[in-house]
Amino acid sequence: MRTASRSGNPAALIRSLDQARDLAAVLQALAAAVDEQLAAQAVRIVVWTDEETLLWSPGTTAGVLPDDVAAMLQARLGNEVRSVVAMERRPGDPSHDAAVAALGSGCVVPVALDGRILAAIGCSLPAHAGAPGVAEVEFFDTLAALAASALRRVMHERAARHMAGRLEHTERLLAETRECLVERDRLAGLGELLADVAHELGTPIGCITANVGPLDDTLRRMGPTCPDVARARSLVAVIARGAERAAAGLCDLRQAARGPGLAAPPVDVHDAIELALRLLAHRWPSRITVARHFGSLPRLAVDPIQLNQVLMNLLANAGDAIADRGSVCIRTRTSADAAVIEVEDDGAGIMPEHLPHVFEPFFTTKDAQRGTGLGLAISHRIVELHGGRLTVASDVGRGTVFRMTFPHPR
């Protein structure tokens, strides 16, 4: 059986600790050094991080030590630096025994830096070895000093990676918000343009609408004396129908162009869906069948222009997903705590590897002329800003369904 080394090999330990790139590698190097120098048994290491207390042993993944056990262990160790603490069970003291059980009965080496305990290395020496001698204590002192330096380094690197991750997440949120603001400004400018166009067209269309009736009455009265009156009246009827369609289209443009108000009234979702369908009708002449399965929905406290933007994005994507002929189904219903709106198509579907990325800014499977990858990202953000959720499910070759849920108005 091995006996404790009187000289130790700190240079080898320093090299292995310097090569350790993460916490697990540092702990493995420390355990290997204890085993190599002292032939110790049941090596366990507790590490206090800023977020939690970890318990590790060779061949296992670090687990989280309960807070009460971690506090008892830390109280037992105090602020002793580079010293060996004997850990023995105390009959009738369950909390102390739980702390002892974490590291085992035997020697415990506190690893401290600047008066703060970073870790504790526990081990059981062979039965024949007796109490730690001078050589073992010297080794423990060296081990604690090297461990403190290595743990501080990997903790700093771990904190830096965590901060880098948070910074990346924040930058991503800022980029998404910036794109939302750019899109909102673009829509505001487009709304002003549409309002101007509607105003300019509204006067002549209103003039036509107002005069087709009197014109038809005049032609009707001229009937007995004018041989072509029947043909003229049929042309007037065509003009009247065209003017009515143009007037309805202008009404839709005005509604779509209306900017968000400070206190917009609750929105009828079904009216918003019909408006979006009318505005997209030119893209689906006759190749797409639209099915409506509307349930009973309360009016929602949402911004009407933003809801219209989301609906048009979802419906446009549904139409684009259908290569030739197909159908789009729109369903609405209420659940226990939310209003649910679904847009489903029977198009090509979304590949499984693409599905997790559909709401990411600039992600698109369309060519550059057909998509920028912002529509779904902005729609997702709009729904979230209204306290709702936008999710997607897809089956390749069978179609895709986007589901919006909005909380019931209070």
N, C-alpha and C positions, 0 to 999 in steps of 0.2 A: 504494500500500500504506500501511496505517495506521502511524503512528509512535507511540512511547510518549508519553503525556500527561505534561506536566511538573507540572501542578497537581493532577490527580486530582479525585475528587468523593466525599470521605468521607461527606458528608451523605446522598447517595443510597444508599451502601452501608449506612449505619446504618439508614436507613428500610427497606431490603429485608431486612436481618437481623432487625430488630424485627418485621417482618411474617411471618417464617418461623416456622411452628408445629411443625416437626419437623426431624429431622436431614437428610433429603433436601433440604428447602427451603433450609436453611442452606448446604449444600454447593453447591447450584445457584447461590445468590446469590454465594458466594465465587468460583466459577468464572467467573460472568458478569462480576464486577468485574475479575478478572485479564485476561480477554479484552478488556474495554472499555478498560482503562487501558494495557495493554502490548501488545496484539495478539499475545498469547502463543499458542503452539501446544501441543497434547497436554497439557492441564491434567489432572492426577491428584491425588487427595487421599486420604491415609491417615488413619484415625481410630482411636485406641485407646480402646475402651470397657472397662467392668469385666469383660465376658464374653468379648470377642473383638476382633480387629483387622480393620477393614473397609477395603477398597480401592474407591474410587469414581472414575468419570470421567463427563463429561457424556453424557447419552443412554443411560446404563446403570443397572442396579440394583447397589447395593453388594454386593460379594462378600467372602468371608472370606479374609484373607491368612494363609498358613501361619505357624505360630508361629516357626519358625526364621528365616524371612525377616523377620518383624516384629521379632524380637529383634535381628537384624543391622542393620536399618534404624535402630532406636532407639539401638543402640550407636554407629552412625555419626553420628547427630545429637547425641548427648550431651544436655546440658541447656542448650544455647544458646537464649537468648531474644531474639526480634526481631532475628535476623541471617539473612543469606542464605548458604546452604551450597551449594557447587558439588559436583555429583554426576557423577563420571566413572567409566567402567568401568576395572577393573584386570585386565589379562590374567593368567590363571593363578589368579584368585581367584573361583571360581564362586559362593560364598556372597555375596560382596560384589556381584558382578554381578547376582545375583538381587534383592538389595535395591535396586540401581540400576534394574533393569528394572521394579520396582514403580512408581517415580515417574518414570522416564525420565531420560536424561542432560540436565543443564541446571541451572536454579536450583531449590533447595528451600528453602521458608520453614518453619521449625519454629514451631508454635503451642504456646506453653507458658503455664502458669499455676501460680504458687507453686512453681516449680522442677520441674514435672512436664510432660512432653511430652503434649499432648492430640491433636495432629494434625500433619501435614506436607503442605504444598501444593507440588506439583512442577509445573514448566512449562518449556517450551523457548522462549526468546526468538527472534524472527526472526533469520536469519543476518546481516543487515546491521546489527543493533543492537549487536553486540559485547557486552562485559561490562556488567553492570548499573551504571548511573551513580548519582549522588547522588539524583536524583529517583526512580529505580526503588527504591533502597534505602529511601528515606523512605516510599514507597508500601507496600513490603513490611512495614516496621515498623508502619504504621497498620493494614494488613490483618491482621497477626498479632495485634495487640491487640484489634481488633474481633472477629476470629474466635474468640479465646479466650473472650471474654465471651459470644458467642452460643452457642458449643459447650457452655460450662458450663451455660447456661440450659436448652438442649434436653436435655442429659444429665440434669440434675436433674429435668426434667419427665418424661423417659423413665423414670428410676428411680422417680419417684412413681407413674407409671401402672403400672409393674411391681409395686410394693408394693401398690397398690390392688387389682390383679388377684389377688395372693396373699392379701390380706386377704379379698377377696370369696370366694375359694376356701375359705379357712379357715372363714369364717362359714358357708358352705354345708355344709361337713363337720360343723361344730358343730351346725347345725340338724338335719342328718340323724341325727347321733348322739343328739341330744336326743329326736327323734321315736322312734328305736329304743328308747331307755330308757323313754320314756313307754309305748310299746307293750308292752315287756317287763314293766313294772310292771302294766299292765292285764291282760296274760295271766297274770301271777302271781296277781293278785286273782281272775281268772276261774277259774284252776286251783284255788285254795282253795275257791271257791264250788262248783265241780263236785265236788271231793272231799267237801265237806259233804253235797251233794245225794246223791251216790253212797252215802255212809254211811247217811243217813237212809232211803233207799229200799232199801238192801241188806238190812236186817233183815226187813221184811215180805216182800220177794221171796224171800229165803232161806227164810223160814217156809213160803211157798207151795210152793216147789220141794221142800222136805223132806217135805211132807205129801201131795202129790198121789199119790205112789206108794202109801203106806199106805191112802189113801182109795180108790184104784182097787182095791187088793187086797180091801178090805172090801166094796165094791160087787160085786166078782166073786163073793165067797163068798155074798152075799145074793141072787145071781141067781135061784135057784129059787123064792124066796118073794116077790120084789119085781117086779111087772110092768114098772115103768119103769126098771129097772136099765140096760138097753142105752142109753137116752137119757142117763141120768146119767153113764155111763162115757164117752160121746162128749163130753159137756160137760167132764168131767175131763181128757180128752185135749187139748181146746182150751185149757183153763187151763194144762196142762203146757207146751204149745208156746209160749204167750204168756209164761209165766214164764221159759222157756229163752231166748227172745229178749230179755226184759227183763234177765236176768242177763248175757247177752252184751253188751248195750248198756252196762250198768254197768261191765263189765270194760273196754270201750273208753273210757268216760268217765274211769275211774281212770288208764288208761294215758296219755290225752291230758292229764289234769290233773297228772300227776307232774312236779314241777319239775326243773330241770337239776341233776344231781349233780356233785360235785367230780371224780369219776372214773367217769363213766358207761361201761358196757361198750359195745363196738362194736355198731353198730345194723345189723339186717337191713333193708335198704332195701325189699325186697318186702313184709315185714310192715308197714313204715311206710306204704307205698302202700295196702295193703288197709285199714289202719286209717283213713286219710284218706277212702277211698272209702266205707267204712261210715258215717262221720260225716257225709258229704255226701249220702248216699243219699236223704234226704227232699227234697232240692232237685231231684233228677232222677228223679221217680217212674217214668216209662216212656218219656219222650221222647228220652232219650239212651242210646245203646249204648256201653258201655265195652269196648275191646279191649285185651288185655294181651299184649305181646310181650316176655317177660322172658328176658334172657340170664343168664349166670352172673356174679354180682357178689360181691366180697368184702364182709365186714362193714366198715362205715365208722366211723371214730372221729369221730362228729359228735354234737352234742347232740340227743337224740331229740325233745324238745318243739319245738326250733327247726326241725328237719327236718320235723316234722309241720306246723308253721306254714307253711313254704314250700310243701309239697305241697298243703295245703288251699287256699292262695292261688292257686296255679297251676291246680289242678283247678276251683276255683270260678270263676276267670276264664274257663277253657275252656268251662264250662257256660253262663256268662252270654253268651258270644260267639255261642251257637247260639240263634237266635230261636225256632225251632219244634222240629223233630226233627233229630237229627244224631248224630255219633259223636265220642268222645274216645278217642284211642289213646295208651297209655303204653308206652314202650319203654325197656329197660335193656340195657346192654352194657358191655364193657370195651374200652378202647383200650390202646395200649402203656404209657401212664403215668397213666391216669385211669379212673374209673368214670363212665359217662355215663347220665343219666336224661333222657328226653324226654317232654313232654306236648304232644300235638298235637290240635287240634280242626279241624273242617271248617265253622267259623262264618264270620262276615262278613269277618274279617281286619282288619288295622290299616292305616290310611292311611299312605302313605310319609312325609308330613310329620310324622306323629305318632310314627313308629317311633323316632327318636333320643331321644324324651323319655319313653318308657314307664317308665323306672326313676327318673325324677325325682320327689322328694317332692311330693305334692299334684297331680300331673298325672293327670287322668282324663278319659275321654270319656263316662263314665256320669253319670246325673243325681245330684243331691245325696242322694237317698234310697238309692241303690244303691252308691255308692262315695265314698271320701275321697281316693283317690290315694296312699295310703300302703302298700297291700299289696305291690305289686311293688317299691317302693323299699326296704321293710324286708326283703323276700325277697332282693333283690340284695345288700344289706348283710350279711345272715346268711351267704349262700353265700360271699361274699368273706372274712368273718371266719374261715371254716373252710378257707381256702386254695383255694377253688373259684372257678368262673366261672358266671355265669348270662347267657345270651344269648337273643336272640329273632330269628326270621325270620318274615315274613308275606307273604301274597299276597292282595290284596284280592279278596273274593268266593270264595276257595278255602280260607282258613284260616290258622292261626298255629301255630308250634311254638316252645316254650320248651325250651332245652337247659341242663341243669346238668351240670357236670363237677367231680368231686372227685378230688384226688390219691389214689393207692393208699396204704393205710396202710403205714407203714415197720415 
